[in-house]
Amino acid sequence: MFWHFQRQNGAMTSVQVKDVPEEVHAVLRRRAAAAGQSLQEYLKARLIAEASTPTVDEVLDRAGGRAGGRLSFSEAVEALQADRDRR
């Protein structure tokens, strides 16, 4: 899924975070251990999950470039509510 982040030689980039509070580091190490992962594996998985989820602004930017739909906001709300009521 994120293979496009790899460099041409196959090496992955590195990230270094400095000045992490000791209590935060301890919590992350415990969570990694509970997940059966090293701290590096745990944090890498969390970063990948974070990057995989678009922000609201990213979703709105993508949606803003699309053409179509001719419903007003109130009509869209009514249609959504009707669809939910059918379930």
C-alpha positions as CSV (number, residue, x, y, z in Angstrom):
1,M,0.0,0.0,0.0
2,F,2.7,2.5,0.9
3,W,5.4,1.0,-1.3
4,H,5.5,4.3,-3.3
5,F,7.3,5.8,-0.3
6,Q,10.3,3.6,-0.9
7,R,13.4,5.0,-2.5
8,Q,14.7,3.7,-5.8
9,N,17.3,1.5,-3.9
10,G,14.6,0.0,-1.7
11,A,15.7,1.7,1.4
12,M,13.0,3.3,3.6
13,T,13.4,6.9,4.9
14,S,14.0,7.5,8.6
15,V,12.3,9.7,11.1
16,Q,13.8,10.7,14.4
17,V,11.8,12.3,17.2
18,K,13.7,14.1,19.9
19,D,12.7,15.5,23.3
20,V,9.9,13.0,23.9
21,P,8.8,13.3,27.5
22,E,9.9,10.3,29.6
23,E,6.3,9.4,30.6
24,V,5.2,9.4,27.0
25,H,8.2,7.1,26.0
26,A,7.3,4.7,28.9
27,V,3.7,4.5,27.8
28,L,4.6,3.8,24.2
29,R,7.2,1.2,25.2
30,R,4.5,-0.6,27.3
31,R,2.0,-0.5,24.4
32,A,4.6,-1.8,22.0
33,A,5.4,-4.7,24.4
34,A,1.7,-5.4,24.9
35,A,1.4,-5.7,21.1
36,G,4.4,-8.0,20.9
37,Q,6.3,-5.4,19.0
38,S,9.5,-3.4,19.3
39,L,9.0,0.3,19.9
40,Q,10.1,0.9,16.3
41,E,7.7,-1.6,14.9
42,Y,4.8,-0.2,17.0
43,L,5.5,3.4,16.0
44,K,6.0,2.6,12.4
45,A,2.6,0.9,12.3
46,R,1.0,3.9,14.0
47,L,2.6,6.3,11.5
48,I,1.4,4.2,8.6
49,A,-2.1,4.1,10.0
50,E,-2.0,7.9,10.5
51,A,-0.9,8.5,7.0
52,S,-3.5,6.1,5.6
53,T,-6.4,8.1,7.1
54,P,-7.1,11.3,5.2
55,T,-7.7,14.4,7.2
56,V,-11.1,16.2,6.9
57,D,-9.3,18.9,4.9
58,E,-7.9,16.3,2.5
59,V,-11.4,14.8,2.0
60,L,-13.0,18.1,1.4
61,D,-10.2,19.1,-1.1
62,R,-10.8,15.9,-3.1
63,A,-14.6,16.3,-2.9
64,G,-14.4,20.0,-3.9
65,G,-12.8,19.0,-7.3
66,R,-15.7,16.7,-8.2
67,A,-18.6,17.8,-10.4
68,G,-22.1,16.5,-10.2
69,G,-24.8,16.5,-7.6
70,R,-27.5,19.1,-7.8
71,L,-29.1,18.7,-4.3
72,S,-29.2,21.6,-1.9
73,F,-27.8,21.0,1.6
74,S,-31.3,20.6,3.1
75,E,-32.2,18.1,0.3
76,A,-29.1,16.1,1.0
77,V,-29.8,16.0,4.7
78,E,-33.4,14.9,4.0
79,A,-32.1,12.1,1.7
80,L,-29.6,11.0,4.2
81,Q,-32.2,10.8,7.0
82,A,-34.6,8.9,4.7
83,D,-31.9,6.4,3.9
84,R,-31.1,6.0,7.6
85,D,-34.7,5.5,8.4
86,R,-35.0,2.7,5.9
87,R,-32.3,0.7,7.7
